């Protein structure tokens, strides 16, 4: 049984996703602009490419499959990076919890193990957000389950810190190592315990995690 997040966590998580989702009207407008100025791509190739890639990220975050398909056909870069965190469109879709666009991007060849500027992986972002469908999709398409990202955090540590027992179970079923430690020796058990997710911590102890006191 999944450990439910408390009310404050639900609000924070919903706000986090809402700030990263893109309104459908903005997506349609951006895609329309890219299509409108497509003939000018030969005159201003860099400017047009910037617009196309920006629109691709917007569609990935909004879960717009038609937008992603249209932009890729027009020449948007599947491996483009947004400027702030260096995320690819697939990383953007994973962070925004959009399995439909994540699946489409993987199907057309997106790198499931690409990393952002600080080492974020799509699997880690999806695990932290509790996006079980995307986690499963990535694992089935070759994502490295024990990849260590920012500060040495693995997807399992990120999922444990969010209290998502369903994602924790899924990762362990795919051979995630609960004893890998990040900065200051923080492993999945300790990180779960520090965030008050005692059920996650206890489940991990019963499934291979070190029996040491997670508060020590």
MIDOSE-1310 file (N, C-alpha, C; in nm, 2 decimals, decimal comma, always signed):
residues 216
xxxx	+0,08/-0,12/+0,00/+0,00/+0,00/+0,00/+0,09/+0,12/+0,00; +0,06/+0,22/-0,09/+0,14/+0,34/-0,10/+0,12/+0,43/+0,02; +0,23/+0,48/+0,07/+0,22/+0,58/+0,18/+0,17/+0,71/+0,13; +0,06/+0,76/+0,17/+0,00/+0,89/+0,12/+0,08/+1,01/+0,17
xxxx	+0,11/+1,11/+0,09/+0,17/+1,23/+0,14/+0,07/+1,31/+0,23; +0,13/+1,38/+0,32/+0,04/+1,46/+0,40/-0,01/+1,58/+0,32; -0,11/+1,66/+0,38/-0,18/+1,76/+0,31/-0,08/+1,87/+0,26; +0,02/+1,91/+0,34/+0,11/+2,01/+0,31/+0,20/+1,96/+0,19
xxxx	+0,24/+1,84/+0,19/+0,32/+1,78/+0,08/+0,23/+1,78/-0,05; +0,11/+1,75/-0,04/+0,02/+1,74/-0,16/+0,01/+1,88/-0,22; -0,01/+1,98/-0,14/-0,02/+2,12/-0,18/+0,11/+2,16/-0,25; +0,22/+2,14/-0,19/+0,35/+2,18/-0,24/+0,38/+2,11/-0,37
xxxx	+0,35/+1,98/-0,38/+0,37/+1,90/-0,50/+0,28/+1,95/-0,61; +0,16/+1,98/-0,58/+0,07/+2,03/-0,69/+0,11/+2,17/-0,74; +0,16/+2,25/-0,65/+0,21/+2,38/-0,69/+0,34/+2,37/-0,77; +0,42/+2,28/-0,73/+0,55/+2,25/-0,81/+0,52/+2,21/-0,95
xxxx	+0,42/+2,12/-0,97/+0,38/+2,08/-1,10/+0,32/+2,19/-1,18; +0,23/+2,26/-1,11/+0,15/+2,37/-1,18/+0,25/+2,47/-1,24; +0,35/+2,51/-1,16/+0,44/+2,61/-1,21/+0,53/+2,57/-1,32; +0,53/+2,44/-1,35/+0,61/+2,38/-1,46/+0,53/+2,34/-1,58
xxxx	+0,40/+2,33/-1,55/+0,31/+2,30/-1,67/+0,29/+2,42/-1,75; +0,27/+2,40/-1,88/+0,25/+2,51/-1,97/+0,10/+2,51/-2,01; +0,04/+2,63/-2,01/-0,10/+2,64/-2,05/-0,12/+2,59/-2,20; -0,22/+2,51/-2,23/-0,24/+2,47/-2,37/-0,25/+2,58/-2,47
xxxx	-0,31/+2,69/-2,43/-0,32/+2,81/-2,52/-0,18/+2,86/-2,56; -0,09/+2,86/-2,46/+0,04/+2,91/-2,49/+0,11/+2,81/-2,58; +0,09/+2,68/-2,56/+0,15/+2,58/-2,65/+0,10/+2,60/-2,79; -0,03/+2,62/-2,81/-0,08/+2,63/-2,95/-0,02/+2,76/-3,01
xxxx	-0,02/+2,87/-2,93/+0,04/+2,99/-2,98/+0,18/+2,98/-3,02; +0,26/+2,91/-2,94/+0,40/+2,90/-2,97/+0,43/+2,81/-3,09; +0,36/+2,70/-3,10/+0,37/+2,61/-3,21/+0,33/+2,68/-3,34; +0,22/+2,76/-3,33/+0,17/+2,84/-3,44/+0,28/+2,94/-3,49
xxxx	+0,35/+3,00/-3,40/+0,45/+3,10/-3,44/+0,57/+3,03/-3,51; +0,60/+2,91/-3,46/+0,71/+2,84/-3,52/+0,67/+2,80/-3,66; +0,55/+2,75/-3,68/+0,50/+2,72/-3,82/+0,50/+2,84/-3,91; +0,45/+2,95/-3,85/+0,43/+3,07/-3,93/+0,57/+3,12/-3,98
xxxx	+0,67/+3,12/-3,90/+0,80/+3,17/-3,94/+0,89/+3,07/-3,99; +0,84/+2,95/-4,02/+0,93/+2,84/-4,07/+1,00/+2,88/-4,20; +0,93/+2,95/-4,29/+1,00/+2,99/-4,41/+1,13/+3,07/-4,39; +1,13/+3,14/-4,27/+1,24/+3,23/-4,24/+1,36/+3,15/-4,17
xxxx	+1,34/+3,02/-4,16/+1,45/+2,95/-4,09/+1,58/+2,95/-4,17; +1,57/+2,98/-4,30/+1,69/+2,98/-4,38/+1,76/+3,12/-4,37; +1,68/+3,22/-4,34/+1,74/+3,36/-4,32/+1,79/+3,38/-4,18; +1,72/+3,32/-4,08/+1,75/+3,34/-3,94/+1,75/+3,20/-3,88
xxxx	+1,85/+3,12/-3,92/+1,84/+2,98/-3,87/+1,85/+2,96/-3,72; +1,94/+3,04/-3,66/+1,96/+3,03/-3,51/+1,84/+3,08/-3,43; +1,78/+3,19/-3,48/+1,67/+3,24/-3,41/+1,55/+3,14/-3,42; +1,53/+3,09/-3,55/+1,42/+3,00/-3,57/+1,44/+2,87/-3,48
xxxx	+1,56/+2,82/-3,48/+1,59/+2,70/-3,41/+1,56/+2,72/-3,26; +1,59/+2,84/-3,21/+1,57/+2,87/-3,07/+1,42/+2,86/-3,04; +1,34/+2,92/-3,12/+1,20/+2,92/-3,11/+1,14/+2,78/-3,11; +1,19/+2,70/-3,21/+1,14/+2,56/-3,23/+1,17/+2,48/-3,11
xxxx	+1,29/+2,49/-3,06/+1,33/+2,41/-2,94/+1,26/+2,45/-2,81; +1,24/+2,59/-2,80/+1,16/+2,64/-2,69/+1,02/+2,58/-2,69; +0,96/+2,58/-2,81/+0,82/+2,52/-2,82/+0,82/+2,38/-2,79; +0,93/+2,30/-2,83/+0,93/+2,16/-2,81/+0,93/+2,13/-2,66
xxxx	+1,01/+2,21/-2,58/+1,01/+2,19/-2,44/+0,87/+2,23/-2,38; +0,81/+2,33/-2,43/+0,67/+2,37/-2,38/+0,57/+2,26/-2,40; +0,58/+2,20/-2,52/+0,48/+2,09/-2,55/+0,51/+1,96/-2,47; +0,64/+1,93/-2,44/+0,68/+1,82/-2,36/+0,62/+1,84/-2,22
xxxx	+0,63/+1,96/-2,17/+0,59/+1,99/-2,03/+0,44/+1,99/-2,02; +0,37/+2,03/-2,13/+0,22/+2,03/-2,13/+0,16/+1,90/-2,17; +0,24/+1,80/-2,20/+0,18/+1,67/-2,24/+0,11/+1,67/-2,38; +0,16/+1,76/-2,47/+0,10/+1,78/-2,60/+0,17/+1,69/-2,70
xxxx	+0,11/+1,57/-2,72/+0,17/+1,48/-2,83/+0,16/+1,55/-2,97; +0,05/+1,60/-3,01/+0,04/+1,66/-3,14/+0,15/+1,77/-3,16; +0,17/+1,86/-3,06/+0,26/+1,96/-3,06/+0,41/+1,91/-3,08; +0,44/+1,80/-3,00/+0,57/+1,74/-3,01/+0,59/+1,69/-3,15
xxxx	+0,50/+1,61/-3,20/+0,51/+1,55/-3,33/+0,53/+1,66/-3,44; +0,45/+1,76/-3,43/+0,46/+1,87/-3,53/+0,59/+1,94/-3,53; +0,64/+1,97/-3,41/+0,77/+2,04/-3,40/+0,89/+1,96/-3,44; +0,88/+1,83/-3,41/+0,99/+1,74/-3,46/+0,99/+1,73/-3,61
xxxx	+0,87/+1,73/-3,67/+0,86/+1,72/-3,82/+0,92/+1,85/-3,88; +0,90/+1,97/-3,81/+0,95/+2,10/-3,86/+1,10/+2,11/-3,84; +1,16/+2,03/-3,75/+1,30/+2,04/-3,73/+1,35/+2,08/-3,60; +1,26/+2,07/-3,50/+1,30/+2,10/-3,36/+1,40/+1,99/-3,32
xxxx	+1,49/+2,03/-3,23/+1,60/+1,94/-3,19/+1,56/+1,85/-3,07; +1,56/+1,72/-3,09/+1,52/+1,62/-2,99/+1,61/+1,63/-2,87; +1,74/+1,67/-2,89/+1,83/+1,68/-2,78/+1,87/+1,82/-2,73; +1,78/+1,91/-2,77/+1,80/+2,05/-2,73/+1,80/+2,07/-2,58
xxxx	+1,86/+2,17/-2,53/+1,87/+2,19/-2,38/+1,81/+2,33/-2,35; +1,72/+2,33/-2,25/+1,67/+2,46/-2,20/+1,79/+2,53/-2,12; +1,78/+2,66/-2,12/+1,90/+2,73/-2,07/+1,92/+2,73/-1,92; +1,81/+2,71/-1,84/+1,83/+2,73/-1,70/+1,89/+2,61/-1,63
xxxx	+1,83/+2,49/-1,65/+1,88/+2,37/-1,59/+1,94/+2,27/-1,69; +1,94/+2,31/-1,81/+2,01/+2,22/-1,91/+1,93/+2,09/-1,94; +1,80/+2,10/-1,92/+1,72/+1,98/-1,94/+1,69/+1,96/-2,09; +1,68/+1,83/-2,13/+1,64/+1,79/-2,26/+1,48/+1,79/-2,26
xxxx	+1,42/+1,78/-2,37/+1,27/+1,76/-2,37/+1,22/+1,64/-2,29; +1,30/+1,53/-2,29/+1,25/+1,42/-2,21/+1,27/+1,45/-2,07; +1,37/+1,51/-2,02/+1,39/+1,55/-1,88/+1,28/+1,65/-1,84; +1,24/+1,74/-1,93/+1,13/+1,83/-1,91/+1,00/+1,76/-1,89
xxxx	+0,97/+1,66/-1,97/+0,85/+1,58/-1,96/+0,85/+1,50/-1,83; +0,96/+1,45/-1,79/+0,97/+1,37/-1,67/+0,95/+1,46/-1,55; +1,00/+1,58/-1,55/+0,99/+1,67/-1,44/+0,84/+1,71/-1,43; +0,77/+1,73/-1,54/+0,64/+1,78/-1,54/+0,54/+1,66/-1,53
xxxx	+0,58/+1,54/-1,52/+0,50/+1,42/-1,50/+0,40/+1,40/-1,62; +0,46/+1,40/-1,74/+0,38/+1,38/-1,86/+0,42/+1,25/-1,93; +0,36/+1,14/-1,90/+0,40/+1,01/-1,96/+0,38/+1,00/-2,11; +0,28/+1,07/-2,16/+0,25/+1,06/-2,30/+0,36/+1,12/-2,38
xxxx	+0,40/+1,24/-2,35/+0,51/+1,30/-2,43/+0,64/+1,23/-2,40; +0,66/+1,18/-2,28/+0,78/+1,11/-2,25/+0,79/+0,99/-2,33; +0,68/+0,91/-2,35/+0,68/+0,79/-2,43/+0,71/+0,83/-2,57; +0,65/+0,93/-2,62/+0,67/+0,97/-2,76/+0,82/+1,01/-2,79
xxxx	+0,87/+1,08/-2,70/+1,01/+1,13/-2,71/+1,11/+1,01/-2,71; +1,08/+0,91/-2,62/+1,16/+0,79/-2,62/+1,15/+0,71/-2,75; +1,02/+0,70/-2,80/+1,00/+0,63/-2,92/+1,08/+0,68/-3,04; +1,10/+0,82/-3,04/+1,17/+0,88/-3,16/+1,32/+0,89/-3,13
xxxx	+1,37/+0,83/-3,02/+1,51/+0,82/-3,00/+1,57/+0,91/-2,89; +1,49/+0,97/-2,80/+1,55/+1,05/-2,70/+1,64/+0,97/-2,60; +1,75/+1,02/-2,56/+1,84/+0,95/-2,47/+1,78/+0,95/-2,33; +1,75/+0,83/-2,28/+1,69/+0,81/-2,15/+1,78/+0,84/-2,04
xxxx	+1,91/+0,84/-2,07/+2,01/+0,86/-1,96/+2,08/+1,00/-1,97; +2,02/+1,09/-2,05/+2,08/+1,22/-2,06/+2,07/+1,29/-1,92; +2,16/+1,39/-1,90/+2,16/+1,46/-1,77/+2,15/+1,61/-1,79; +2,09/+1,67/-1,69/+2,09/+1,82/-1,69/+2,22/+1,88/-1,64
xxxx	+2,22/+2,01/-1,62/+2,35/+2,08/-1,58/+2,40/+2,03/-1,45; +2,32/+1,99/-1,35/+2,37/+1,95/-1,22/+2,36/+1,80/-1,20; +2,34/+1,73/-1,31/+2,34/+1,58/-1,31/+2,20/+1,52/-1,30; +2,10/+1,60/-1,31/+1,96/+1,54/-1,30/+1,94/+1,44/-1,42
xxxx	+1,88/+1,33/-1,38/+1,84/+1,23/-1,49/+1,68/+1,23/-1,49; +1,63/+1,18/-1,61/+1,49/+1,17/-1,62/+1,43/+1,08/-1,52; +1,50/+0,97/-1,49/+1,45/+0,87/-1,39/+1,45/+0,93/-1,25; +1,55/+1,01/-1,22/+1,56/+1,07/-1,09/+1,45/+1,18/-1,07
xxxx	+1,42/+1,26/-1,17/+1,32/+1,36/-1,17/+1,18/+1,29/-1,15; +1,16/+1,19/-1,23/+1,03/+1,12/-1,23/+1,01/+1,05/-1,09; +1,12/+0,99/-1,04/+1,11/+0,92/-0,91/+1,07/+1,02/-0,80; +1,14/+1,14/-0,80/+1,12/+1,24/-0,70/+0,97/+1,29/-0,70
xxxx	+0,92/+1,30/-0,83/+0,78/+1,35/-0,84/+0,68/+1,24/-0,82; +0,72/+1,12/-0,80/+0,63/+1,01/-0,78/+0,55/+0,97/-0,91; +0,61/+0,99/-1,02/+0,55/+0,96/-1,15/+0,58/+0,81/-1,19; +0,51/+0,72/-1,13/+0,54/+0,58/-1,14/+0,53/+0,53/-1,29
xxxx	+0,44/+0,59/-1,37/+0,42/+0,55/-1,51/+0,55/+0,58/-1,59; +0,61/+0,70/-1,56/+0,73/+0,74/-1,63/+0,85/+0,66/-1,58; +0,85/+0,64/-1,45/+0,96/+0,56/-1,40/+0,96/+0,42/-1,46; +0,85/+0,36/-1,47/+0,84/+0,23/-1,53/+0,88/+0,23/-1,68
xxxx	+0,83/+0,33/-1,75/+0,86/+0,35/-1,89/+1,02/+0,37/-1,91; +1,08/+0,45/-1,83/+1,22/+0,47/-1,84/+1,30/+0,34/-1,81; +1,26/+0,27/-1,71/+1,33/+0,15/-1,67/+1,32/+0,04/-1,78; +1,20/+0,04/-1,85/+1,19/-0,06/-1,96/+1,26/-0,02/-2,08
xxxx	+1,31/+0,10/-2,08/+1,38/+0,15/-2,20/+1,53/+0,18/-2,18; +1,58/+0,12/-2,07/+1,73/+0,12/-2,05/+1,78/+0,23/-1,96; +1,70/+0,29/-1,88/+1,75/+0,39/-1,79/+1,83/+0,32/-1,68; +1,94/+0,39/-1,64/+2,03/+0,33/-1,54/+1,97/+0,35/-1,40
xxxx	+1,93/+0,24/-1,34/+1,85/+0,25/-1,22/+1,93/+0,31/-1,10; +2,06/+0,29/-1,09/+2,14/+0,34/-0,98/+2,23/+0,46/-1,02; +2,19/+0,53/-1,12/+2,26/+0,65/-1,16/+2,26/+0,76/-1,05; +2,37/+0,81/-1,02/+2,38/+0,91/-0,91/+2,38/+1,05/-0,98
xxxx	+2,29/+1,13/-0,94/+2,28/+1,27/-0,99/+2,33/+1,37/-0,90; +2,26/+1,48/-0,88/+2,31/+1,60/-0,80/+2,33/+1,55/-0,66; +2,45/+1,58/-0,60/+2,49/+1,55/-0,47/+2,49/+1,40/-0,44; +2,50/+1,32/-0,55/+2,51/+1,18/-0,54/+2,38/+1,10/-0,52
xxxx	+2,27/+1,17/-0,53/+2,14/+1,11/-0,51/+2,10/+1,02/-0,62; +2,05/+0,90/-0,58/+2,00/+0,80/-0,68/+1,85/+0,82/-0,70; +1,79/+0,77/-0,80/+1,64/+0,78/-0,81/+1,57/+0,72/-0,69; +1,63/+0,61/-0,63/+1,57/+0,55/-0,51/+1,57/+0,65/-0,39
xxxx	+1,68/+0,71/-0,37/+1,69/+0,81/-0,26/+1,59/+0,92/-0,29; +1,57/+0,97/-0,41/+1,48/+1,07/-0,44/+1,34/+1,03/-0,42; +1,30/+0,91/-0,46/+1,17/+0,86/-0,43/+1,14/+0,84/-0,29; +1,24/+0,79/-0,21/+1,22/+0,77/-0,07/+1,20/+0,90/+0,00
xxxx	+1,27/+1,00/-0,04/+1,25/+1,13/+0,02/+1,12/+1,19/+0,00; +1,05/+1,15/-0,11/+0,92/+1,20/-0,14/+0,81/+1,11/-0,08; +0,85/+1,00/-0,02/+0,75/+0,91/+0,05/+0,67/+0,83/-0,05; +0,72/+0,81/-0,17/+0,64/+0,74/-0,27/+0,68/+0,59/-0,27
xxxx	+0,61/+0,51/-0,19/+0,64/+0,37/-0,17/+0,62/+0,29/-0,29; +0,52/+0,33/-0,38/+0,50/+0,26/-0,50/+0,62/+0,27/-0,59; +0,68/+0,39/-0,60/+0,80/+0,41/-0,69/+0,92/+0,34/-0,62; +0,93/+0,35/-0,49/+1,04/+0,28/-0,42/+1,04/+0,13/-0,46
xxxx	+0,92/+0,07/-0,45/+0,91/-0,07/-0,48/+0,94/-0,10/-0,62; +0,90/-0,02/-0,71/+0,92/-0,04/-0,85/+1,07/-0,03/-0,88; +1,14/+0,06/-0,82/+1,29/+0,07/-0,84/+1,36/-0,05/-0,78; +1,32/-0,09/-0,66/+1,39/-0,20/-0,60/+1,37/-0,33/-0,68
xxxx	+1,25/-0,34/-0,74/+1,22/-0,46/-0,83/+1,31/-0,46/-0,95; +1,36/-0,34/-0,99/+1,45/-0,33/-1,10/+1,60/-0,32/-1,05; +1,62/-0,37/-0,93/+1,76/-0,38/-0,88/+1,82/-0,25/-0,83; +1,74/-0,16/-0,79/+1,80/-0,04/-0,73/+1,86/-0,08/-0,60
xxxx	+1,98/-0,02/-0,57/+2,06/-0,05/-0,45/+2,02/+0,04/-0,34; +1,96/-0,01/-0,23/+1,92/+0,08/-0,12/+2,03/+0,13/-0,04; +2,15/+0,08/-0,06/+2,26/+0,11/+0,03/+2,36/+0,21/-0,03; +2,33/+0,25/-0,15/+2,42/+0,36/-0,21/+2,39/+0,49/-0,14
xxxx	+2,50/+0,55/-0,10/+2,49/+0,67/-0,02/+2,53/+0,80/-0,10; +2,45/+0,91/-0,07/+2,48/+1,03/-0,14/+2,57/+1,12/-0,04; +2,56/+1,25/-0,06/+2,64/+1,34/+0,03/+2,61/+1,31/+0,17; +2,72/+1,32/+0,26/+2,71/+1,30/+0,40/+2,65/+1,17/+0,44
xxxx	+2,67/+1,07/+0,35/+2,63/+0,93/+0,39/+2,48/+0,91/+0,39; +2,41/+1,00/+0,32/+2,26/+0,98/+0,32/+2,22/+0,88/+0,21; +2,16/+0,77/+0,26/+2,11/+0,67/+0,17/+1,96/+0,68/+0,17; +1,89/+0,58/+0,11/+1,75/+0,59/+0,09/+1,67/+0,59/+0,22
xxxx	+1,72/+0,50/+0,31/+1,65/+0,49/+0,44/+1,67/+0,62/+0,52; +1,79/+0,67/+0,53/+1,81/+0,80/+0,60/+1,73/+0,91/+0,55; +1,73/+0,92/+0,41/+1,66/+1,03/+0,35/+1,51/+1,02/+0,37; +1,45/+0,90/+0,37/+1,31/+0,88/+0,39/+1,28/+0,92/+0,54
xxxx	+1,36/+0,87/+0,63/+1,34/+0,90/+0,77/+1,35/+1,05/+0,80; +1,44/+1,12/+0,74/+1,46/+1,26/+0,76/+1,34/+1,34/+0,72; +1,26/+1,28/+0,62/+1,14/+1,35/+0,57/+1,02/+1,30/+0,64; +1,03/+1,21/+0,74/+0,92/+1,16/+0,81/+0,84/+1,05/+0,74
xxxx	+0,91/+0,98/+0,64/+0,84/+0,87/+0,57/+0,89/+0,74/+0,63; +0,84/+0,71/+0,75/+0,88/+0,60/+0,82/+0,85/+0,46/+0,76; +0,73/+0,46/+0,69/+0,69/+0,34/+0,62/+0,78/+0,30/+0,51; +0,83/+0,41/+0,44/+0,92/+0,38/+0,33/+1,05/+0,33/+0,39
xxxx	+1,10/+0,39/+0,49/+1,22/+0,35/+0,56/+1,22/+0,21/+0,61; +1,11/+0,18/+0,67/+1,09/+0,04/+0,72/+1,08/-0,06/+0,61; +1,01/-0,03/+0,50/+1,00/-0,12/+0,39/+1,14/-0,14/+0,33; +1,22/-0,04/+0,32/+1,36/-0,05/+0,26/+1,44/-0,14/+0,35
xxxx	+1,43/-0,13/+0,48/+1,51/-0,21/+0,57/+1,47/-0,36/+0,55; +1,35/-0,38/+0,53/+1,30/-0,52/+0,51/+1,35/-0,58/+0,37; +1,39/-0,49/+0,28/+1,42/-0,53/+0,15/+1,57/-0,50/+0,11; +1,66/-0,52/+0,20/+1,80/-0,51/+0,17/+1,88/-0,39/+0,21
xxxx	+1,81/-0,29/+0,27/+1,88/-0,17/+0,32/+1,95/-0,21/+0,45; +2,06/-0,13/+0,47/+2,14/-0,15/+0,59/+2,05/-0,13/+0,72; +2,06/-0,22/+0,82/+1,98/-0,21/+0,94/+2,02/-0,10/+1,03; +2,12/-0,02/+1,00/+2,17/+0,08/+1,09/+2,06/+0,18/+1,12
xxxx	+2,07/+0,25/+1,23/+1,97/+0,35/+1,27/+1,98/+0,47/+1,17; +1,86/+0,49/+1,10/+1,86/+0,60/+1,00/+1,87/+0,74/+1,05; +1,86/+0,75/+1,18/+1,87/+0,89/+1,24/+2,01/+0,92/+1,28; +2,10/+0,81/+1,28/+2,24/+0,83/+1,33/+2,32/+0,89/+1,22
